[in-house]
Amino acid sequence: MRYSVTFLLSSLLLFSPSAIHADDSTRNPIALKLKKSVQKKIDKEFVHYSGYCDVVVYFNHTDKHAVVEKVNGTGDAKICRFAKQTIKVGSKFRYKVPERMIVIHISS
């Protein structure tokens, strides 16, 4: 009984929607806006190149604005470097629900 409960809880944690869903653009309007702009520029720059980057954007919150504090990325070095250059530190976005960080999946 004890092992079945442990297995059930661990499987729920491993296969929860938040663990599987790595891109915040479906539920966060700021992430969607950033993803659209970065993806458009990536598609123009890297026409015959394939790769991906998971971009993590960290924010500071002031009154009604989220200010980009730091941008990190994991994946293909060229795409991550270009995505980091595209998202400028200090950019301001209006938000409804504050989030400290968002994850965006960019591919070419």
C-alpha positions as a Markdown table, in Angstrom:
| # | Residue | x | y | z |
|---|---|---|---|---|
| 1 | Met | 0.0 | 0.0 | 0.0 |
| 2 | Arg | 2.8 | 2.4 | 0.9 |
| 3 | Tyr | 4.6 | 1.8 | -2.3 |
| 4 | Ser | 1.6 | 2.3 | -4.4 |
| 5 | Val | 0.8 | 5.6 | -2.8 |
| 6 | Thr | 4.4 | 6.7 | -3.3 |
| 7 | Phe | 4.4 | 5.6 | -6.9 |
| 8 | Leu | 1.1 | 7.4 | -7.5 |
| 9 | Leu | 2.3 | 10.7 | -6.0 |
| 10 | Ser | 5.6 | 10.6 | -7.8 |
| 11 | Ser | 3.9 | 9.8 | -11.1 |
| 12 | Leu | 1.5 | 12.7 | -10.6 |
| 13 | Leu | 4.4 | 15.1 | -10.0 |
| 14 | Leu | 6.4 | 13.8 | -13.0 |
| 15 | Phe | 3.6 | 13.9 | -15.4 |
| 16 | Ser | 1.7 | 17.0 | -14.3 |
| 17 | Pro | 0.8 | 19.5 | -17.0 |
| 18 | Ser | 3.2 | 22.1 | -15.6 |
| 19 | Ala | 6.1 | 19.7 | -15.9 |
| 20 | Ile | 5.2 | 18.6 | -19.4 |
| 21 | His | 4.3 | 22.1 | -20.7 |
| 22 | Ala | 7.6 | 23.9 | -21.1 |
| 23 | Asp | 6.4 | 27.0 | -23.0 |
| 24 | Asp | 4.5 | 29.8 | -21.1 |
| 25 | Ser | 3.2 | 31.5 | -24.3 |
| 26 | Thr | -0.1 | 29.7 | -24.1 |
| 27 | Arg | -1.1 | 31.1 | -20.8 |
| 28 | Asn | 0.9 | 34.3 | -20.4 |
| 29 | Pro | 0.3 | 37.3 | -22.8 |
| 30 | Ile | 3.8 | 38.7 | -22.2 |
| 31 | Ala | 5.4 | 35.4 | -23.2 |
| 32 | Leu | 3.2 | 35.2 | -26.3 |
| 33 | Lys | 4.3 | 38.7 | -27.3 |
| 34 | Leu | 8.0 | 38.0 | -26.8 |
| 35 | Lys | 7.7 | 34.6 | -28.6 |
| 36 | Lys | 6.0 | 36.1 | -31.6 |
| 37 | Ser | 8.6 | 38.9 | -32.0 |
| 38 | Val | 11.6 | 36.6 | -31.4 |
| 39 | Gln | 10.2 | 33.8 | -33.6 |
| 40 | Lys | 9.6 | 36.2 | -36.5 |
| 41 | Lys | 13.2 | 37.6 | -36.3 |
| 42 | Ile | 14.6 | 34.0 | -36.0 |
| 43 | Asp | 12.7 | 32.9 | -39.1 |
| 44 | Lys | 14.0 | 35.8 | -41.1 |
| 45 | Glu | 17.6 | 35.3 | -39.9 |
| 46 | Phe | 18.0 | 31.5 | -39.9 |
| 47 | Val | 16.3 | 30.3 | -43.1 |
| 48 | His | 18.2 | 27.1 | -43.8 |
| 49 | Tyr | 19.2 | 26.3 | -40.2 |
| 50 | Ser | 17.5 | 24.0 | -37.8 |
| 51 | Gly | 17.8 | 24.2 | -34.0 |
| 52 | Tyr | 16.0 | 25.3 | -30.9 |
| 53 | Cys | 16.4 | 27.3 | -27.8 |
| 54 | Asp | 14.5 | 27.4 | -24.5 |
| 55 | Val | 14.7 | 31.1 | -23.4 |
| 56 | Val | 14.2 | 32.0 | -19.8 |
| 57 | Val | 13.3 | 35.6 | -19.1 |
| 58 | Tyr | 13.5 | 37.0 | -15.5 |
| 59 | Phe | 11.5 | 40.0 | -14.5 |
| 60 | Asn | 11.4 | 42.7 | -11.8 |
| 61 | His | 8.0 | 44.2 | -11.1 |
| 62 | Thr | 7.3 | 47.9 | -10.6 |
| 63 | Asp | 3.8 | 49.1 | -10.2 |
| 64 | Lys | 2.0 | 47.8 | -13.3 |
| 65 | His | 5.1 | 46.9 | -15.4 |
| 66 | Ala | 7.4 | 43.9 | -15.6 |
| 67 | Val | 11.0 | 44.9 | -16.5 |
| 68 | Val | 13.3 | 42.4 | -18.1 |
| 69 | Glu | 16.1 | 41.8 | -15.6 |
| 70 | Lys | 18.0 | 38.9 | -17.2 |
| 71 | Val | 17.7 | 36.5 | -20.2 |
| 72 | Asn | 19.2 | 33.0 | -20.3 |
| 73 | Gly | 18.9 | 30.2 | -22.8 |
| 74 | Thr | 19.6 | 26.5 | -23.3 |
| 75 | Gly | 19.9 | 24.8 | -26.6 |
| 76 | Asp | 21.6 | 25.7 | -29.9 |
| 77 | Ala | 24.2 | 28.4 | -29.3 |
| 78 | Lys | 23.5 | 30.5 | -32.4 |
| 79 | Ile | 19.8 | 30.6 | -31.8 |
| 80 | Cys | 20.1 | 31.3 | -28.1 |
| 81 | Arg | 22.6 | 34.1 | -28.7 |
| 82 | Phe | 20.3 | 35.7 | -31.3 |
| 83 | Ala | 17.3 | 35.4 | -29.0 |
| 84 | Lys | 19.2 | 36.9 | -26.1 |
| 85 | Gln | 20.2 | 39.9 | -28.3 |
| 86 | Thr | 16.6 | 40.3 | -29.5 |
| 87 | Ile | 15.1 | 40.5 | -25.9 |
| 88 | Lys | 16.6 | 43.6 | -24.5 |
| 89 | Val | 17.3 | 43.9 | -20.8 |
| 90 | Gly | 15.3 | 46.8 | -19.4 |
| 91 | Ser | 12.3 | 46.3 | -21.7 |
| 92 | Lys | 8.9 | 47.1 | -20.0 |
| 93 | Phe | 5.7 | 45.2 | -20.4 |
| 94 | Arg | 2.3 | 45.7 | -18.7 |
| 95 | Tyr | 1.0 | 42.6 | -16.9 |
| 96 | Lys | -2.1 | 41.4 | -15.2 |
| 97 | Val | -0.6 | 38.5 | -13.3 |
| 98 | Pro | 3.0 | 39.0 | -12.1 |
| 99 | Glu | 5.5 | 36.2 | -12.8 |
| 100 | Arg | 9.1 | 36.2 | -11.8 |
| 101 | Met | 10.2 | 34.2 | -14.9 |
| 102 | Ile | 8.8 | 32.9 | -18.1 |
| 103 | Val | 10.1 | 30.1 | -20.4 |
| 104 | Ile | 9.7 | 30.4 | -24.2 |
| 105 | His | 10.6 | 27.6 | -26.7 |
| 106 | Ile | 12.0 | 29.0 | -29.9 |
| 107 | Ser | 12.8 | 26.8 | -32.9 |
| 108 | Ser | 14.0 | 27.3 | -36.5 |
